[in-house]
Each structure stands twice: as C-alpha cells, then as structure tokens.
C-alpha cells in the first residue's frame, strides 16, 4: 500500500519493521544522534511530509492551485530558456 502526495514526487511508503512499527525510521549507530537526526530530516524532506502538512494547514481553492502550478511551470520554462541562452553564449 503506497501513500501518494499530490506533488508528483516519489510515493511515501511506510515500512514495516520487525517490531511492527510503521513509518520512517532511522537507526542510531554508536550514539551519534546528530547524524541520525540529519538522516531523519532528509528522509522526511524526501517523503514530502512537511510540505504536505503545510499545504493542509489552510484550504486552497482549486483555482489557486492551478494558478500556482501555472506560475511554477512558467518559472521552470524561463529558467530553461535562460540556461539555453547561456549555453549558446548570448
């Protein structure tokens, strides 16, 4: 069973451990909690958990969602055009 976020990224799939715990887990090795915390933050970011939480805090009308998606697409397109211009030496 995969849980998909609506951003189109790779799906977040909770993992069943031996002890029956589901979700994101990080093993602390040699008492290095700071490294485990960095790894955990990276996993949370890759899964899009915080982004989804922020999106669900307030209701967004479908027209606002389309508007944001169109603006993001335009931004990506302009970035690609600028990159092509730099490669051609303009």
PELINGI-V507016 format. One record per residue. N is the residue number from 1. PSI is psi in whole degrees, -180 to 180 (* if undefined). OMEGA is omega as a letter, one per 40 degrees, with the letter a starting at -180 (* if undefined). Layout:
((N & PSI & OMEGA) (N & PSI & OMEGA))
This chain:
((1 & 121 & a) (2 & 140 & i) (3 & 123 & a) (4 & 136 & i) (5 & 167 & a) (6 & 14 & a) (7 & -9 & i) (8 & 4 & i) (9 & 180 & i) (10 & 146 & a) (11 & 151 & i) (12 & 118 & a) (13 & 116 & i) (14 & 146 & a) (15 & 133 & i) (16 & 121 & i) (17 & 177 & i) (18 & -32 & a) (19 & 9 & i) (20 & 5 & a) (21 & 133 & i) (22 & 156 & i) (23 & -167 & i) (24 & 132 & i) (25 & 150 & i) (26 & 133 & i) (27 & 130 & i) (28 & 120 & a) (29 & 136 & i) (30 & 30 & i) (31 & 16 & a) (32 & 83 & a) (33 & -35 & a) (34 & -41 & i) (35 & -41 & i) (36 & -38 & i) (37 & -40 & i) (38 & -44 & i) (39 & -41 & i) (40 & -44 & i) (41 & -40 & i) (42 & -42 & i) (43 & -41 & i) (44 & -41 & i) (45 & -44 & i) (46 & -35 & a) (47 & -17 & i) (48 & 24 & a) (49 & -48 & a) (50 & -40 & i) (51 & -43 & i) (52 & -38 & i) (53 & -46 & a) (54 & -38 & i) (55 & -33 & a) (56 & -7 & a) (57 & -38 & a) (58 & 144 & i) (59 & 137 & i) (60 & 126 & a) (61 & 151 & i) (62 & -34 & i) (63 & -36 & i) (64 & -38 & i) (65 & -45 & i) (66 & -41 & a) (67 & -44 & i) (68 & -41 & a) (69 & -41 & i) (70 & -41 & i) (71 & -39 & i) (72 & -41 & i) (73 & -41 & i) (74 & -41 & i) (75 & -43 & i) (76 & -42 & a) (77 & -46 & i) (78 & -37 & i) (79 & -42 & i) (80 & -40 & i) (81 & -44 & i) (82 & -39 & i) (83 & -42 & i) (84 & -39 & i) (85 & -42 & a) (86 & -38 & i) (87 & -33 & a) (88 & -11 & i) (89 & 25 & i) (90 & * & *))
